[in-house]
């Protein structure tokens, strides 16, 4: 008892760690978590609208066009019905140019249904709204995870949550004079940011305190089970920050319920101060580069939050090696640090580690390529043939043009090397277990590995046969090579699924979803390709370069399958069926073809196959350093 930590308490530890009774806590979770999920989904739905549609501001507002009396400034449903009855078609209705209304609170509703709001926003879209929304959604996701798991693990999540909350508050300050400050004529945003900073200070203090350990005696075991809880001050910091970040979505919902629709007599135009705020002036320094830096930051942050969810999941399962954020560093770093065993030492290699490294290199390639493109060639995001075909920018746009192409090429070659190494090791493992596999399963896995390796060697051809308005032939090859990649990746993963003795439920769900996305994406993609510029010869495709895209499949649907497929692919290692590692051991022979190439050990040493040492090392008490090339006489 004297050796127990001071923070250990008996059955009263729950009160010390601010935990409520189980029934009360469960009721709070059931009521609050769905509300926060709705908030996160609602704000997440705004991001596609922010990405694709930029409204006018007071600076570039076209008064002559937008306030033309011949154009419909605002129509109720009764007016729309009367117009269609008299004219016979809805699509001939006179409409204002898109974006004349300016940025507003429910921008996603405006983009989808044309619903305007009288609450206009003044802040810049790309440098404020996109990063602000991405950070807010990520904080809500972390808050949901904290409520699901309780105070367990708050220490680790706080290292991500608290710095992000601080940056979130700091990012608000230059745009704090907007809603709700201007509606209430009070510094509400500044007060909320101050509360966020206070929560960060309390959280930093809480991280410096020791955790509270709860001792729970098991009825069937004499030894107590120790459970770690975060201290009160850290929990209070999460509650304070969580309440603040939920204030804005709740306020928006109340504004919608109170009636935020525009009246017939209201002037539907941008906010008078839009385009003149701090972030708009910052964007004016580089109007083509800075907007995409904000979008790339938003995408990267949401991707990190998505992978972090599965980091917690694999920790809960107890499979630390599957973690997307391993404590040993990225898989590619682990391979560089120990690519092969030292002579006389055994190394257990997981083929999945090289598959994980393949994904890491690809993610790094995308990140660097998009960053370089946004800085050196940002115009390609608005003027590329892939956007004209499918209606949005897919991942290929980031590295299809120079100079990003020159950055991507060596990384894709490294990706091919990691993929080939995976195929090699997985084939060794496949051969080792051949006796337990049927001939069908063996050859399925064997062919899948070989085809995967060969295809990944050819994958860098995407940077040679690029998609371009001036060459419809290479564009089609580029697109169908990418679509063929979907089936190759599925084939490789299916080989591992077929070889497994048994599959867990989560693996079945993931593989079933991945299979659906793999076969659905080529269908919608092929429909868009075949419907693009009908009747126009391939050598004249460039004539539709500046025509607004009208793909037969709505672009959000194609984008959902496209980006969703990549996210599911990156979860391969998380849900891959369990398989044994490959035992690898190198031995340097002292004499080869009459010449001595150095000695790893003396002649008196023997390797003991029956050693209980898990690493099975050669004894080295009498070892002498190896020489480069020695004669027998030496």
C-alpha positions in Angstrom: 0.0 0.0 0.0 2.9 2.3 0.7 4.1 2.0 -2.9 0.8 3.2 -4.4 0.9 6.7 -6.1 -0.5 9.6 -4.1 -3.1 10.1 -6.7 -4.6 6.7 -6.2 -7.9 6.6 -4.5 -10.3 3.8 -3.7 -13.8 3.6 -4.9 -14.2 7.4 -4.4 -11.9 8.1 -7.3 -14.9 8.6 -9.6 -15.9 11.7 -7.7 -12.3 13.0 -7.7 -12.1 12.7 -11.5 -15.5 14.5 -12.0 -17.2 11.4 -13.3 -20.9 11.3 -12.8 -22.9 8.1 -12.0 -23.1 5.7 -14.9 -26.8 6.2 -15.5 -26.5 10.0 -15.6 -23.5 10.0 -17.8 -25.1 7.6 -20.2 -28.2 9.9 -20.4 -26.0 12.9 -21.1 -24.1 11.1 -23.8 -27.3 9.9 -25.5 -28.7 13.4 -25.6 -25.6 15.5 -26.3 -23.6 13.3 -28.7 -26.3 13.3 -31.5 -26.6 17.1 -31.3 -22.8 17.5 -31.7 -22.8 15.0 -34.6 -25.5 17.0 -36.4 -23.4 20.2 -35.9 -20.3 18.5 -37.3 -22.2 17.1 -40.3 -23.9 20.4 -41.0 -20.7 22.3 -41.0 -18.9 19.6 -43.0 -21.6 20.0 -45.8 -20.5 23.6 -46.2 -17.0 22.8 -47.3 -17.8 21.5 -50.8 -19.8 24.7 -51.4 -16.9 26.8 -50.1 -14.4 25.0 -52.3 -16.3 25.2 -55.6 -18.4 28.4 -55.4 -16.9 31.8 -54.5 -19.5 34.6 -54.1 -19.1 38.2 -55.0 -18.0 40.8 -52.4 -18.7 44.4 -52.0 -15.4 45.1 -53.9 -16.3 43.2 -57.1 -20.1 43.4 -56.9 -21.5 44.0 -60.4 -24.4 46.3 -59.6 -25.5 46.8 -63.2 -25.9 43.0 -63.8 -27.0 41.9 -60.4 -29.7 44.6 -60.0 -31.1 44.3 -63.5 -34.9 44.6 -63.0 -35.4 41.9 -65.7 -33.7 39.4 -63.6 -35.4 37.6 -60.7 -33.9 39.0 -57.5 -36.1 36.9 -55.3 -39.0 34.6 -56.0 -41.3 32.7 -53.6 -42.6 29.3 -54.5 -45.9 30.7 -55.7 -44.1 33.1 -58.1 -42.0 30.2 -59.4 -45.1 28.1 -60.1 -46.8 31.0 -61.8 -43.8 31.6 -64.0 -43.4 28.0 -65.0 -47.1 27.9 -65.9 -47.0 30.9 -68.1 -43.6 30.1 -69.8 -43.9 26.3 -69.7 -40.3 25.7 -68.4 -38.4 26.4 -65.3 -35.0 26.6 -66.9 -36.0 29.7 -68.9 -36.6 31.7 -65.7 -34.6 34.9 -65.6 -31.9 34.6 -63.0 -29.2 36.7 -61.5 -25.6 35.7 -61.9 -24.5 33.2 -59.3 -22.9 34.8 -56.2 -24.7 38.2 -56.5 -26.1 37.6 -53.0 -22.7 37.5 -51.4 -21.5 35.1 -48.7 -24.2 34.2 -46.1 -24.6 32.0 -43.1 -26.3 29.1 -44.9 -24.1 29.1 -48.0 -24.6 25.4 -48.6 -28.4 25.9 -48.8 -27.9 28.8 -51.2 -25.7 26.7 -53.5 -28.1 23.7 -53.4 -31.5 25.4 -53.4 -30.9 29.1 -54.0 -32.1 29.9 -50.5 -30.9 33.4 -49.6 -30.3 34.7 -46.1 -30.4 38.2 -44.7 -27.4 37.5 -42.5 -24.4 38.3 -44.7 -20.8 37.4 -43.8 -17.9 39.8 -44.4 -14.9 37.4 -44.0 -12.9 35.9 -46.9 -14.0 32.5 -48.0 -10.7 30.7 -48.7 -8.5 32.1 -45.9 -11.1 32.3 -43.2 -14.2 30.3 -43.7 -12.6 27.1 -45.1 -9.9 26.8 -42.4 -12.3 28.0 -39.7 -14.9 25.4 -40.7 -12.3 22.6 -40.9 -10.9 23.4 -37.5 -14.4 23.7 -36.0 -15.4 20.3 -37.4 -12.2 18.7 -36.2 -12.7 20.0 -32.7 -16.3 18.7 -32.7 -15.0 15.3 -33.8 -12.5 15.2 -30.9 -15.2 16.3 -28.5 -17.4 13.5 -29.7 -14.6 11.0 -29.1 -14.0 12.4 -25.6 -17.6 12.0 -24.7 -17.7 8.4 -26.0 -14.6 7.3 -24.2 -14.9 9.4 -21.1 -11.9 10.8 -19.3 -9.7 7.8 -20.3 -7.1 8.9 -22.8 -7.7 12.6 -22.4 -4.0 13.2 -21.9 -3.1 11.9 -25.4 -6.1 13.7 -27.1 -5.3 16.9 -25.3 -2.0 17.1 -27.1 -4.0 17.5 -30.3 -7.1 19.2 -29.0 -5.6 22.1 -27.0 -3.1 23.4 -29.7 -5.8 23.2 -32.3 -8.3 25.1 -30.1 -5.7 27.8 -29.5 -5.1 28.2 -33.2 -8.9 28.2 -33.8 -9.3 31.1 -31.4 -6.3 33.0 -32.8 -7.7 32.6 -36.3 -11.0 34.1 -35.3 -9.6 37.4 -33.9 -8.9 39.2 -37.2 -12.5 38.5 -38.2 -14.2 38.9 -34.8 -16.2 42.0 -35.8 -18.7 40.0 -37.9 -21.7 38.0 -36.7 -22.7 38.0 -33.9 -20.8 41.2 -32.8 -22.6 43.4 -35.4 -26.0 42.0 -34.6 -25.7 42.4 -30.8 -23.4 45.4 -30.9 -21.2 43.8 -28.3 -17.8 42.0 -28.4 -19.3 38.5 -28.2 -16.7 36.9 -30.4 -13.9 38.4 -28.4 -15.4 37.1 -25.2 -15.7 33.6 -26.7 -12.1 33.6 -28.0 -11.0 34.7 -24.5 -12.8 31.7 -23.0 -11.1 29.4 -25.5 -7.7 30.8 -24.5 -8.7 30.3 -20.8 -9.6 26.7 -21.6 -6.2 26.2 -23.3 -4.4 27.6 -20.2 -6.3 25.3 -17.9 -5.7 22.4 -20.2 -1.9 23.1 -20.2 -1.9 23.2 -16.4 -3.9 20.0 -16.3 -1.4 18.2 -18.6 1.3 19.0 -16.0 -0.6 17.3 -13.2 -0.4 13.5 -12.6 -3.3 11.4 -13.6 -5.9 10.1 -11.2 -5.8 6.4 -10.8 -9.0 4.5 -9.9 -8.6 1.2 -8.1 -11.4 -1.1 -9.0 -11.5 -4.5 -7.2 -12.7 -7.4 -9.4 -14.9 -10.0 -7.7 -13.2 -12.9 -9.4 -9.7 -11.7 -9.0 -7.8 -10.6 -5.9 -5.6 -8.1 -7.8 -7.2 -4.7 -8.4 -7.6 -3.2 -11.9 -6.1 0.3 -12.2 -7.9 2.8 -14.4 -6.4 6.2 -15.3 -8.5 9.3 -15.3 -7.7 12.9 -16.3 -7.5 15.4 -13.4 -10.4 17.8 -12.8 -8.8 20.8 -14.3 -8.2 19.0 -17.7 -11.8 17.9 -17.8 -12.9 21.4 -17.0 -10.8 22.7 -19.9 -12.5 20.3 -22.4 -15.9 21.3 -21.1 -15.2 25.0 -21.4 -13.8 24.8 -24.9 -16.5 22.3 -26.0 -19.3 24.7 -24.9 -17.7 27.6 -26.7 -17.2 25.8 -30.1 -20.8 24.6 -30.0 -22.1 28.1 -29.5 -21.7 29.2 -33.2 -23.6 26.2 -34.7 -26.4 26.5 -32.1 -26.6 30.3 -32.9 -26.9 29.5 -36.6 -29.7 27.0 -35.9 -31.6 29.6 -33.8 -31.3 32.2 -36.6 -32.7 29.7 -39.1 -35.6 28.9 -36.7 -36.2 32.6 -36.1 -36.4 33.3 -39.8 -33.3 34.3 -41.7 -34.9 34.3 -45.2 -34.7 37.5 -47.2 -37.8 39.7 -47.4 -39.1 40.9 -50.8 -38.1 44.4 -50.1 -34.6 43.6 -48.9 -31.6 44.4 -51.1 -30.0 41.0 -51.8 -26.3 42.0 -52.1 -23.0 41.3 -50.3 -22.1 42.6 -47.0 -20.9 46.3 -47.3 -17.6 45.4 -45.6 -17.0 42.1 -47.5 -13.7 42.0 -49.4 -12.2 44.6 -47.1 -11.4 42.5 -44.0 -8.0 41.3 -42.9 -8.0 38.0 -44.7 -9.3 39.6 -48.0 -6.4 42.0 -47.9 -4.0 39.2 -47.2 -5.4 37.2 -50.2 -5.0 40.3 -52.3 -1.2 39.9 -52.0 -1.4 36.7 -54.0 -5.0 36.1 -55.2 -4.1 32.9 -57.0 -1.9 31.2 -54.4 -3.2 32.1 -51.0 -6.7 30.8 -51.5 -5.5 27.3 -52.3 -3.2 27.3 -49.3 -6.3 27.8 -47.1 -8.1 24.9 -48.9 -5.1 22.6 -48.6 -4.8 23.3 -44.9 -8.5 22.5 -44.5 -8.3 19.2 -46.4 -5.1 18.2 -44.6 -6.7 18.9 -41.2 -9.8 16.9 -41.9 -7.7 14.0 -43.2 -5.7 14.0 -40.0 -8.9 14.0 -37.9 -10.3 11.1 -40.0 -7.2 9.0 -39.5 -7.0 10.0 -35.8 -10.4 8.3 -35.3 -8.9 5.0 -36.4 -5.8 5.7 -34.3 -8.1 5.5 -31.3 -9.9 2.5 -32.7 -6.7 0.4 -33.1 -5.6 1.5 -29.6 -8.9 0.2 -28.3 -8.4 -3.1 -30.1 -4.8 -3.4 -28.8 -3.2 -3.7 -32.2 -0.5 -1.0 -31.8 1.3 -1.9 -35.1 -1.8 -1.0 -37.1 -1.8 2.6 -35.7 -1.8 5.4 -38.4 0.3 7.5 -35.9 2.7 4.9 -34.5 4.9 6.0 -31.6 7.9 4.5 -33.5 7.3 7.0 -36.3 5.9 6.6 -39.8 6.4 3.2 -41.4 8.8 4.7 -44.0 11.0 6.0 -41.2 11.0 2.6 -39.4 12.1 1.0 -42.7 14.9 3.5 -43.3 16.1 3.1 -39.7 16.2 -0.7 -39.9 15.8 -1.9 -43.5 17.4 -5.3 -42.9 18.8 -7.3 -40.0 22.4 -7.0 -39.1 24.5 -10.1 -39.8 23.7 -12.8 -37.3 20.5 -11.0 -36.0 17.0 -12.0 -36.7 14.5 -9.4 -37.8 10.7 -9.9 -38.0 9.4 -8.0 -41.0 5.7 -7.3 -41.4 4.8 -7.1 -45.1 2.0 -4.7 -44.1 4.7 -2.2 -42.9 5.8 -1.8 -46.5 2.2 -1.5 -47.6 1.7 1.2 -45.0 4.9 2.9 -46.3 3.4 2.8 -49.8 0.4 4.8 -48.6 2.5 7.2 -46.6 4.7 8.0 -49.7 1.5 8.5 -51.7 0.0 10.9 -49.2 3.3 12.8 -49.0 3.4 13.0 -52.8 -0.1 14.4 -52.9 0.6 17.0 -50.1 3.9 18.2 -51.7 2.4 18.3 -55.2 -0.7 20.2 -54.2 1.4 22.7 -52.2 3.8 23.3 -55.1 1.0 23.6 -57.5 -0.9 26.1 -55.3 2.2 28.2 -55.1 3.6 28.0 -58.6 0.7 27.1 -60.9 -2.6 27.8 -59.1 -4.5 28.6 -62.3 -4.6 24.8 -63.1 -7.2 24.3 -60.4 -9.7 26.3 -62.4 -8.5 25.4 -65.9 -8.0 21.7 -66.4 -9.7 19.0 -68.4 -10.4 16.7 -65.5 -12.5 19.5 -63.9 -14.3 19.9 -67.2 -15.1 16.2 -67.4 -16.2 15.4 -63.8 -17.0 18.8 -62.5 -14.4 19.0 -59.6 -10.7 18.7 -58.9 -9.6 15.2 -58.1 -6.3 14.3 -56.6 -4.5 14.0 -60.0 -4.9 17.7 -60.7 -2.3 18.5 -58.0 0.6 16.7 -59.8 -0.5 16.7 -63.4 1.3 19.9 -64.3 4.9 21.2 -63.8 6.6 22.0 -61.5 4.7 19.6 -59.2 5.2 16.8 -61.7 9.0 16.9 -61.1 8.4 16.7 -57.3 5.9 13.8 -57.7 8.0 11.6 -60.0 10.7 10.5 -57.5 8.1 10.0 -54.8 6.0 7.7 -57.1 9.2 5.8 -57.9 9.8 5.3 -54.1 6.2 4.3 -53.8 6.7 1.6 -56.5 9.8 0.3 -54.6 7.8 0.0 -51.3 5.0 -1.8 -53.2 7.4 -4.3 -54.8 9.0 -5.0 -51.5 5.6 -5.7 -50.0 4.8 -8.1 -52.8 8.1 -9.9 -52.3 7.6 -10.4 -48.6 4.0 -11.3 -48.9 4.8 -13.9 -51.5 7.4 -15.4 -49.2 4.8 -15.6 -46.5 2.3 -17.1 -49.0 4.8 -19.8 -49.9 5.5 -20.6 -46.3 1.8 -21.3 -45.7 1.2 -23.1 -49.0 0.4 -26.4 -47.3 -2.5 -24.9 -45.4 -4.0 -23.2 -48.5 -6.0 -24.6 -51.4 -4.5 -24.3 -54.8 -7.1 -21.7 -55.7 -6.3 -19.5 -52.7 -2.6 -19.8 -53.3 -2.6 -18.9 -56.9 -5.1 -16.1 -56.3 -2.8 -14.5 -53.8 0.4 -15.2 -55.8 -1.0 -13.6 -59.0 -2.5 -10.7 -57.0 1.0 -9.9 -55.6 2.7 -10.1 -59.0 0.1 -8.0 -60.8 0.2 -5.4 -58.0 4.0 -5.1 -58.2 4.0 -4.8 -62.0 1.2 -2.2 -62.0 2.9 0.0 -59.4 6.0 0.0 -61.5 3.9 1.4 -64.3 1.9 3.8 -62.1 4.4 6.8 -62.6 3.3 6.8 -66.2 0.4 8.9 -65.0 3.0 11.8 -65.0 4.0 11.0 -68.5 0.6 10.4 -70.1 -1.1 13.4 -68.5 -4.6 14.8 -69.0 -4.6 17.8 -71.2 -7.0 19.7 -73.4 -4.6 19.5 -76.3 -4.4 15.7 -76.3 -7.7 13.8 -75.9 -6.0 10.4 -76.5 -3.5 10.8 -73.6 -6.3 12.2 -71.4 -8.4 9.0 -72.0 -5.3 6.8 -71.3 -4.6 8.8 -68.1 -8.2 8.4 -66.9 -8.6 4.7 -67.7 -5.2 3.9 -66.2 -6.4 5.4 -63.0 -9.6 3.5 -63.2 -7.7 0.3 -63.8 -5.7 1.1 -60.7 -8.8 0.8 -58.6 -9.3 -2.9 -59.6 -5.6 -3.7 -59.1 -5.7 -2.4 -55.5 -8.9 -4.3 -54.8 -7.3 -7.4 -56.3 -4.3 -7.1 -54.0 -6.4 -6.6 -50.9 -8.8 -9.4 -51.9 -5.8 -11.8 -52.1 -5.1 -11.1 -48.4 -8.8 -11.5 -47.5 -9.0 -14.8 -49.3 -5.8 -16.2 -47.6 -7.1 -15.4 -44.1 -8.4 -18.2 -41.9 -11.1 -16.0 -40.4 -12.2 -12.4 -40.8 -13.4 -10.1 -38.0 -16.6 -8.2 -38.4 -14.9 -4.8 -38.9 -12.7 -6.2 -41.7 -15.8 -7.6 -43.4 -17.6 -4.2 -43.2 -14.5 -2.3 -44.4 -13.8 -4.7 -47.3 -17.5 -4.8 -48.4 -17.6 -1.0 -48.4 -14.3 -0.8 -50.3 -15.6 -3.3 -52.8 -18.7 -1.2 -53.4 -16.7 2.0 -53.9 -14.2 0.2 -56.2 -16.9 -0.9 -58.6 -19.2 2.2 -58.3 -16.5 4.8 -59.0 -15.5 3.4 -62.5 -19.2 3.4 -63.4 -19.9 7.0 -62.7 -16.4 8.0 -64.0 -17.0 6.2 -67.3 -20.4 7.9 -67.7 -18.7 11.3 -67.3 -16.0 10.5 -69.8 -18.3 9.1 -72.5 -20.7 12.1 -72.1 -17.9 14.7 -72.4 -18.1 16.9 -75.5 -20.2 14.6 -77.6 -19.8 15.1 -81.3 -16.6 17.0 -81.0 -13.5 15.4 -82.6 -10.6 14.6 -80.3 -8.3 17.2 -81.9 -10.9 19.9 -81.2 -11.6 19.2 -77.5 -9.7 22.3 -76.6 -12.6 24.4 -78.0 -14.7 23.5 -74.8 -11.9 24.6 -72.5 -13.8 27.5 -70.9 -17.3 26.0 -71.0 -18.9 25.4 -67.6 -18.8 21.6 -66.8 -22.1 19.8 -67.0 -21.3 16.1 -66.2 -24.2 13.7 -66.4 -23.5 12.5 -62.8 -23.6 15.3 -60.3 -20.1 16.2 -59.2 -20.7 15.7 -55.5 -21.7 12.1 -56.1 -18.5 11.4 -58.2 -16.4 13.2 -55.6 -17.9 11.2 -52.8 -16.9 7.9 -54.4 -13.5 9.3 -55.6 -12.2 10.7 -52.3 -14.1 8.1 -50.3 -12.2 5.3 -52.2 -8.9 6.8 -51.3 -9.8 7.2 -47.6 -10.9 3.6 -47.5 -7.7 2.5 -49.2 -5.6 4.3 -46.6 -7.3 2.2 -43.9 -6.0 -1.0 -45.5 -3.5 -1.7 -42.8 -6.0 -0.8 -40.0 -8.4 -3.6 -41.2 -6.1 -6.0 -43.0 -6.6 -9.6 -41.8 -4.1 -10.8 -39.2 -1.1 -12.5 -40.7 2.3 -13.6 -39.2 5.5 -11.6 -39.9 8.4 -12.9 -42.0 11.4 -14.0 -40.0 14.5 -12.6 -41.8 18.1 -13.4 -40.9 21.4 -12.6 -42.8 24.6 -14.6 -42.4 27.9 -13.5 -43.9 29.9 -16.5 -45.2 33.6 -16.2 -44.4 34.7 -17.7 -47.7 33.2 -17.5 -51.1 34.9 -18.8 -54.3 38.2 -19.1 -52.6 38.4 -15.5 -51.2 37.6 -14.3 -47.8 35.1 -11.4 -47.8 35.4 -10.6 -44.1 34.3 -12.4 -41.0 31.3 -11.7 -38.9 32.4 -14.2 -36.2 35.3 -16.6 -35.4 35.5 -20.2 -36.5 34.8 -21.4 -32.9 31.3 -19.7 -32.8 28.2 -21.6 -33.6 24.7 -20.5 -34.2 22.3 -22.0 -31.7 18.9 -22.8 -33.3 17.4 -23.8 -30.0 18.2 -20.5 -28.3 15.3 -19.0 -26.3 16.3 -15.5 -27.3 13.5 -14.1 -29.5 16.0 -12.3 -31.7 18.3 -15.4 -32.2 21.5 -13.5 -32.4 24.9 -15.1 -33.1 27.3 -15.0 -30.1 29.9 -12.3 -30.6 32.3 -12.5 -27.7 35.2 -13.5 -30.0 34.0 -11.5 -33.1 36.5 -9.4 -34.9 35.8 -6.6 -37.3 35.1 -7.4 -40.9 37.6 -6.4 -43.7 36.7 -5.4 -47.2 38.4 -8.1 -49.2 41.1 -10.4 -47.7 43.2 -13.2 -49.2 43.1 -16.7 -47.9 46.6 -16.3 -46.5 45.3 -13.6 -44.2 
